[in-house]
Amino acid sequence: MFELTNNIGKIDSKFRYIILAAKRTRQLQAGARPALTIQSKKFTRIAQEEVTSGLVKYDIVEEATKPSKKRSPKEAKEGKVH
């Protein structure tokens, strides 16, 4: 059986690899041209090869943390949203 994340190139985590390949697969399905030529015609396999080869560029964006305001029991009961 083929191990999906056996060779993920320079990607720092299996989760990031899966997300990148999935997003690239959607781009290919929408009509984007493949960045490389391989035997497989399946978009998922092409996307995996592109990600592993470092052809898919990405940025890691840190989310700004917002201070969370706890709702009072009364607000929670009334269904108020901030």
Long-range contacts (C-beta under 8 A, 24 or more apart in sequence): 4-48, 7-52, 8-51, 8-52, 9-51, 9-52, 9-53, 9-54, 10-54, 11-51, 11-52, 16-58, 17-51, 17-52, 20-51, 20-56, 20-58, 21-47, 21-48, 21-51, 21-56, 22-47, 24-50, 24-51, 24-56
